[in-house]
Amino acid sequence: MAKTLLSLDELKARAVQAIKQHDGCEEVSDITICEILDVSTHCNWRIGAVGVGPGCAHAATRAAVDVESELQNEFDLLSVL
């Protein structure tokens, strides 16, 4: 099944929204999406960093890993290169 291409802003918005749904992650303010140029990988992006409030770094990191895994099955980053 073909993946849907999303712009960087669209992908970030979906990922932040999904991370905030996890317990303890309501204060997540931003994430960084990193483009992967290695064509042998199943996806062309990853979540590189998560901006969090005090006390929720561990929960946000776990949530980011889960969300990344879920969204990578559906979406690819629309490359700007």
PAMAR-35503 format. One record per residue: residue number from 1; x, y, z of N, C-alpha, C, O in turn. Coordinates in Angstrom, 1 decimal. Atoms other than C-alpha are relative to their C-alpha. Layout:
<nodes>
@seq=NUM nu=X nv=Y nw=Z cau=X cav=Y caw=Z cu=X cv=Y cw=Z ou=X ov=Y ow=Z .
...
</nodes>
This chain:
<nodes>
@seq=1 nu=0.8 nv=-1.2 nw=0.0 cau=0.0 cav=0.0 caw=0.0 cu=0.9 cv=1.3 cw=0.0 ou=1.8 ov=1.3 ow=0.8 .
@seq=2 nu=-0.7 nv=-1.2 nw=0.2 cau=1.3 cav=3.4 caw=-1.0 cu=-0.2 cv=0.9 cw=1.3 ou=-1.3 ov=1.0 ow=1.8 .
@seq=3 nu=0.2 nv=-0.9 nw=-1.1 cau=2.0 cav=5.9 caw=1.8 cu=-0.4 cv=1.4 cw=-0.5 ou=-0.1 ov=1.7 ow=-1.6 .
@seq=4 nu=0.4 nv=-1.4 nw=0.3 cau=0.6 cav=9.4 caw=1.9 cu=1.2 cv=0.9 cw=0.2 ou=1.8 ov=0.8 ow=1.2 .
@seq=5 nu=-1.1 nv=-1.0 nw=-0.1 cau=3.1 cav=12.2 caw=1.3 cu=-0.5 cv=1.2 cw=0.8 ou=-1.6 ov=1.7 ow=0.5 .
@seq=6 nu=0.4 nv=-1.2 nw=-0.8 cau=2.9 cav=15.0 caw=3.9 cu=1.2 cv=1.0 cw=0.0 ou=2.4 ov=0.6 ow=0.0 .
@seq=7 nu=-1.1 nv=-1.0 nw=-0.2 cau=4.8 cav=18.3 caw=4.1 cu=0.5 cv=-0.1 cw=1.4 ou=-0.1 ov=-0.8 ow=2.3 .
@seq=8 nu=-0.6 nv=0.0 nw=-1.3 cau=7.1 cav=18.8 caw=7.1 cu=-1.0 cv=0.5 cw=1.0 ou=-1.2 ov=0.0 ow=2.1 .
@seq=9 nu=0.9 nv=-0.6 nw=-1.0 cau=4.5 cav=21.0 caw=8.8 cu=-1.2 cv=-0.9 cw=0.3 ou=-1.6 ov=-1.0 ow=1.4 .
@seq=10 nu=1.2 nv=0.9 nw=-0.2 cau=1.6 cav=18.6 caw=8.2 cu=0.4 cv=-1.3 cw=0.9 ou=-0.3 ov=-1.7 ow=1.8 .
@seq=11 nu=-0.5 nv=1.2 nw=-0.7 cau=3.7 cav=15.6 caw=9.5 cu=0.3 cv=0.4 cw=1.5 ou=-0.1 ov=-0.4 ow=2.4 .
@seq=12 nu=-0.2 nv=-0.4 nw=-1.4 cau=4.8 cav=17.6 caw=12.6 cu=-1.3 cv=0.2 cw=0.8 ou=-1.4 ov=-0.2 ow=1.9 .
@seq=13 nu=1.3 nv=-0.2 nw=-0.7 cau=1.2 cav=18.6 caw=13.4 cu=-0.6 cv=-1.3 cw=0.4 ou=-1.1 ov=-1.4 ow=1.5 .
@seq=14 nu=0.6 nv=1.3 nw=-0.3 cau=0.0 cav=15.0 caw=13.2 cu=0.7 cv=-0.7 cw=1.1 ou=0.1 ov=-1.2 ow=2.0 .
@seq=15 nu=-0.7 nv=0.7 nw=-1.0 cau=2.8 cav=13.7 caw=15.3 cu=-0.1 cv=0.7 cw=1.4 ou=-0.3 ov=0.0 ow=2.4 .
@seq=16 nu=0.2 nv=-0.7 nw=-1.3 cau=2.5 cav=16.4 caw=18.0 cu=-1.4 cv=-0.3 cw=0.6 ou=-1.5 ov=-0.6 ow=1.8 .
@seq=17 nu=1.4 nv=0.3 nw=-0.5 cau=-1.3 cav=15.8 caw=18.2 cu=0.0 cv=-1.4 cw=0.5 ou=-0.7 ov=-1.6 ow=1.6 .
@seq=18 nu=0.0 nv=1.4 nw=-0.5 cau=-0.7 cav=12.0 caw=18.5 cu=0.7 cv=-0.1 cw=1.3 ou=0.3 ov=-0.9 ow=2.2 .
@seq=19 nu=-0.8 nv=0.1 nw=-1.3 cau=2.0 cav=12.4 caw=21.2 cu=-0.8 cv=0.6 cw=1.1 ou=-0.8 ov=0.0 ow=2.2 .
@seq=20 nu=0.8 nv=-0.6 nw=-1.0 cau=-0.3 cav=14.7 caw=23.2 cu=-1.1 cv=-0.9 cw=0.5 ou=-1.6 ov=-0.6 ow=1.6 .
@seq=21 nu=1.1 nv=0.9 nw=-0.4 cau=-2.9 cav=11.9 caw=23.4 cu=0.5 cv=-1.0 cw=1.0 ou=-0.3 ov=-1.6 ow=1.7 .
@seq=22 nu=-0.6 nv=1.0 nw=-1.0 cau=-0.5 cav=9.8 caw=25.6 cu=0.0 cv=0.7 cw=1.4 ou=0.2 ov=1.9 ow=1.5 .
@seq=23 nu=0.0 nv=-0.5 nw=-1.4 cau=-0.7 cav=10.1 caw=29.4 cu=1.3 cv=0.7 cw=0.3 ou=2.4 ov=0.2 ow=0.0 .
@seq=24 nu=-1.1 nv=-0.7 nw=-0.4 cau=1.7 cav=12.7 caw=30.7 cu=0.7 cv=0.8 cw=-1.1 ou=1.7 ov=1.4 ow=-0.8 .
@seq=25 nu=-0.6 nv=-0.7 nw=1.2 cau=2.4 cav=14.3 caw=27.3 cu=-0.8 cv=1.2 cw=-0.4 ou=-0.6 ov=1.7 ow=-1.5 .
@seq=26 nu=0.9 nv=-1.1 nw=0.3 cau=-0.2 cav=17.1 caw=27.4 cu=0.8 cv=1.3 cw=-0.3 ou=0.4 ov=2.1 ow=-1.0 .
@seq=27 nu=-0.8 nv=-1.2 nw=0.1 cau=2.6 cav=19.7 caw=27.7 cu=1.0 cv=0.0 cw=-1.2 ou=1.8 ov=0.9 ow=-1.3 .
@seq=28 nu=-1.0 nv=0.0 nw=1.1 cau=4.6 cav=18.6 caw=24.6 cu=-0.3 cv=1.2 cw=-0.9 ou=-1.5 ov=1.4 ow=-1.3 .
@seq=29 nu=0.2 nv=-1.2 nw=0.7 cau=5.1 cav=21.8 caw=22.7 cu=0.5 cv=-0.1 cw=-1.5 ou=0.0 ov=0.7 ow=-2.3 .
@seq=30 nu=-0.6 nv=0.0 nw=1.3 cau=7.1 cav=20.9 caw=19.6 cu=0.8 cv=-1.3 cw=-0.2 ou=1.2 ov=-2.0 ow=0.8 .
@seq=31 nu=-0.9 nv=1.1 nw=0.3 cau=9.0 cav=18.1 caw=17.9 cu=0.9 cv=0.4 cw=-1.2 ou=0.6 ov=1.3 ow=-2.0 .
@seq=32 nu=-0.9 nv=-0.1 nw=1.2 cau=11.8 cav=17.9 caw=15.3 cu=-0.2 cv=-1.2 cw=-0.9 ou=-0.1 ov=-2.4 ow=-0.4 .
@seq=33 nu=0.0 nv=1.1 nw=1.0 cau=11.3 cav=15.8 caw=12.2 cu=1.3 cv=0.0 cw=-0.8 ou=1.7 ov=1.0 ow=-1.4 .
@seq=34 nu=-1.2 nv=0.1 nw=0.8 cau=14.5 cav=14.6 caw=10.6 cu=-0.2 cv=-0.9 cw=-1.2 ou=-0.7 ov=-2.0 ow=-1.2 .
@seq=35 nu=0.1 nv=0.7 nw=1.2 cau=14.6 cav=13.5 caw=7.0 cu=1.1 cv=-1.1 cw=-0.1 ou=2.3 ov=-0.8 ow=0.3 .
@seq=36 nu=-1.0 nv=1.1 nw=0.2 cau=16.4 cav=10.2 caw=6.3 cu=0.2 cv=-0.2 cw=-1.5 ou=-0.8 ov=-0.4 ow=-2.3 .
@seq=37 nu=-0.3 nv=0.1 nw=1.5 cau=18.1 cav=10.0 caw=2.9 cu=0.4 cv=-1.4 cw=-0.4 ou=0.6 ov=-1.6 ow=-1.6 .
@seq=38 nu=-0.4 nv=1.4 nw=0.3 cau=19.0 cav=6.3 caw=3.1 cu=-1.2 cv=-0.7 cw=-0.6 ou=-2.2 ov=-1.0 ow=0.1 .
@seq=39 nu=1.1 nv=0.6 nw=0.7 cau=16.7 cav=4.7 caw=0.5 cu=-0.3 cv=-1.5 cw=0.4 ou=-1.3 ov=-2.0 ow=0.0 .
@seq=40 nu=0.2 nv=1.4 nw=-0.4 cau=17.1 cav=1.2 caw=2.1 cu=-0.9 cv=-0.1 cw=1.2 ou=-1.3 ov=-1.2 ow=1.6 .
@seq=41 nu=0.9 nv=0.0 nw=-1.2 cau=15.0 cav=2.3 caw=5.1 cu=-1.5 cv=-0.1 cw=-0.5 ou=-1.8 ov=0.3 ow=-1.6 .
@seq=42 nu=1.4 nv=0.1 nw=0.4 cau=11.2 cav=1.7 caw=5.1 cu=-0.7 cv=1.4 cw=0.1 ou=-1.8 ov=1.5 ow=-0.4 .
@seq=43 nu=0.6 nv=-1.4 nw=-0.2 cau=10.6 cav=5.4 caw=5.9 cu=1.0 cv=1.0 cw=-0.2 ou=2.2 ov=0.8 ow=0.0 .
@seq=44 nu=-1.0 nv=-1.1 nw=0.3 cau=12.2 cav=8.7 caw=5.0 cu=0.1 cv=1.1 cw=1.1 ou=0.5 ov=2.2 ow=0.8 .
@seq=45 nu=0.0 nv=-1.0 nw=-1.0 cau=11.8 cav=10.5 caw=8.3 cu=0.0 cv=-0.7 cw=1.4 ou=-0.3 ov=-1.9 ow=1.5 .
@seq=46 nu=0.1 nv=0.5 nw=-1.4 cau=12.1 cav=10.1 caw=12.1 cu=-0.2 cv=1.2 cw=0.9 ou=0.0 ov=2.3 ow=0.5 .
@seq=47 nu=0.2 nv=-1.1 nw=-1.0 cau=11.2 cav=12.1 caw=15.2 cu=1.4 cv=0.1 cw=0.7 ou=1.9 ov=-0.8 ow=1.3 .
@seq=48 nu=-1.3 nv=-0.2 nw=-0.5 cau=14.5 cav=13.6 caw=16.3 cu=0.1 cv=0.6 cw=1.4 ou=1.0 ov=0.3 ow=2.1 .
@seq=49 nu=0.0 nv=-0.6 nw=-1.3 cau=13.6 cav=15.6 caw=19.4 cu=-1.4 cv=0.4 cw=0.4 ou=-2.2 ov=0.7 ow=-0.5 .
@seq=50 nu=1.4 nv=-0.3 nw=-0.5 cau=10.6 cav=16.4 caw=21.6 cu=0.2 cv=1.2 cw=0.9 ou=1.0 ov=1.1 ow=1.9 .
@seq=51 nu=0.0 nv=-1.2 nw=-1.0 cau=10.0 cav=19.8 caw=23.3 cu=-1.0 cv=-0.3 cw=1.0 ou=-2.2 ov=-0.4 ow=0.7 .
@seq=52 nu=0.9 nv=0.4 nw=-1.1 cau=8.5 cav=19.1 caw=26.7 cu=0.0 cv=1.0 cw=1.1 ou=1.0 ov=1.8 ow=1.3 .
@seq=53 nu=0.0 nv=-0.7 nw=-1.3 cau=7.5 cav=20.8 caw=29.9 cu=0.8 cv=-0.8 cw=1.1 ou=1.2 ov=-1.9 ow=0.8 .
@seq=54 nu=-0.7 nv=0.7 nw=-1.1 cau=9.2 cav=20.0 caw=33.2 cu=-0.7 cv=-1.3 cw=0.4 ou=-1.9 ov=-1.3 ow=0.6 .
@seq=55 nu=0.6 nv=1.3 nw=-0.6 cau=8.7 cav=16.4 caw=34.4 cu=-0.6 cv=-0.9 cw=-0.9 ou=-1.1 ov=-2.0 ow=-0.5 .
@seq=56 nu=0.7 nv=0.9 nw=0.9 cau=7.4 cav=14.8 caw=31.3 cu=0.9 cv=-0.6 cw=-1.1 ou=0.4 ov=-1.1 ow=-2.1 .
@seq=57 nu=-0.9 nv=0.4 nw=1.0 cau=10.5 cav=14.0 caw=29.3 cu=-0.1 cv=-1.5 cw=-0.3 ou=-0.1 ov=-2.0 ow=-1.4 .
@seq=58 nu=0.0 nv=1.5 nw=0.2 cau=10.4 cav=10.2 caw=29.9 cu=-1.3 cv=-0.5 cw=-0.7 ou=-1.2 ov=-1.3 ow=-1.6 .
@seq=59 nu=1.3 nv=0.3 nw=0.6 cau=6.7 cav=9.9 caw=29.0 cu=0.0 cv=0.4 cw=-1.5 ou=-0.5 ov=-0.3 ow=-2.4 .
@seq=60 nu=0.0 nv=-0.6 nw=1.4 cau=7.2 cav=12.1 caw=25.9 cu=0.9 cv=-0.8 cw=-0.9 ou=0.6 ov=-1.0 ow=-2.1 .
@seq=61 nu=-1.0 nv=0.8 nw=0.8 cau=10.2 cav=10.1 caw=24.7 cu=-0.7 cv=-1.4 cw=-0.4 ou=-0.6 ov=-1.8 ow=-1.5 .
@seq=62 nu=0.7 nv=1.3 nw=0.3 cau=8.2 cav=6.8 caw=25.0 cu=-1.1 cv=0.2 cw=-1.0 ou=-1.3 ov=-0.6 ow=-2.0 .
@seq=63 nu=1.1 nv=-0.3 nw=0.9 cau=5.2 cav=8.4 caw=23.3 cu=0.5 cv=0.3 cw=-1.5 ou=-0.1 ov=-0.2 ow=-2.4 .
@seq=64 nu=-0.6 nv=-0.3 nw=1.3 cau=7.4 cav=9.7 caw=20.4 cu=0.4 cv=-1.2 cw=-0.7 ou=0.2 ov=-1.3 ow=-1.9 .
@seq=65 nu=-0.4 nv=1.2 nw=0.7 cau=8.8 cav=6.3 caw=19.7 cu=-1.3 cv=-0.8 cw=-0.5 ou=-1.3 ov=-1.3 ow=-1.6 .
@seq=66 nu=1.2 nv=0.7 nw=0.4 cau=5.3 cav=4.8 caw=19.6 cu=-0.7 cv=0.7 cw=-1.2 ou=-1.1 ov=0.0 ow=-2.1 .
@seq=67 nu=0.6 nv=-0.8 nw=1.0 cau=3.9 cav=7.6 caw=17.5 cu=0.8 cv=-0.1 cw=-1.3 ou=0.2 ov=-0.3 ow=-2.4 .
@seq=68 nu=-0.8 nv=0.2 nw=1.2 cau=6.8 cav=7.4 caw=15.1 cu=-0.2 cv=-1.3 cw=-0.7 ou=-0.4 ov=-1.4 ow=-1.9 .
@seq=69 nu=0.2 nv=1.3 nw=0.6 cau=6.3 cav=3.7 caw=14.6 cu=-1.3 cv=-0.1 cw=-0.7 ou=-1.4 ov=-0.6 ow=-1.8 .
@seq=70 nu=1.3 nv=0.1 nw=0.6 cau=2.6 cav=4.1 caw=13.9 cu=-0.1 cv=0.9 cw=-1.2 ou=-0.6 ov=0.4 ow=-2.3 .
@seq=71 nu=0.1 nv=-0.9 nw=1.1 cau=2.9 cav=7.1 caw=11.6 cu=0.9 cv=-0.3 cw=-1.2 ou=0.6 ov=-0.1 ow=-2.3 .
@seq=72 nu=-0.9 nv=0.4 nw=1.1 cau=5.8 cav=5.7 caw=9.6 cu=-0.6 cv=-1.0 cw=-0.9 ou=-0.2 ov=-1.1 ow=-2.1 .
@seq=73 nu=0.7 nv=0.9 nw=0.8 cau=3.5 cav=3.0 caw=8.4 cu=-1.0 cv=0.6 cw=-1.0 ou=-1.3 ov=0.0 ow=-2.0 .
@seq=74 nu=1.0 nv=-0.7 nw=0.8 cau=1.1 cav=5.5 caw=6.9 cu=0.6 cv=1.2 cw=-0.9 ou=0.0 ov=1.5 ow=-2.0 .
@seq=75 nu=-0.4 nv=-1.2 nw=0.6 cau=3.1 cav=8.6 caw=5.9 cu=1.5 cv=0.1 cw=-0.3 ou=2.3 ov=-0.5 ow=0.4 .
@seq=76 nu=-1.4 nv=-0.3 nw=0.4 cau=6.3 cav=9.6 caw=4.1 cu=0.1 cv=1.6 cw=0.0 ou=-0.9 ov=2.2 ow=-0.3 .
@seq=77 nu=-0.2 nv=-1.4 nw=0.0 cau=7.8 cav=13.1 caw=4.3 cu=0.2 cv=0.4 cw=-1.5 ou=0.9 ov=-0.2 ow=-2.3 .
@seq=78 nu=-0.1 nv=-0.5 nw=1.3 cau=7.4 cav=15.1 caw=1.1 cu=1.4 cv=0.7 cw=0.0 ou=1.6 ov=1.8 ow=0.6 .
@seq=79 nu=-1.4 nv=-0.4 nw=0.0 cau=11.1 cav=15.7 caw=0.4 cu=0.1 cv=1.4 cw=-0.7 ou=-0.5 ov=1.7 ow=-1.7 .
@seq=80 nu=-0.3 nv=-1.4 nw=0.5 cau=12.3 cav=19.3 caw=-0.2 cu=1.3 cv=0.0 cw=-0.8 ou=1.7 ov=1.0 ow=-1.3 .
@seq=81 nu=-1.3 nv=0.1 nw=0.7 cau=15.6 cav=18.1 caw=-1.7 cu=-0.1 cv=-0.3 cw=-1.4 ou=0.9 ov=-0.4 ow=-2.1 .
</nodes>
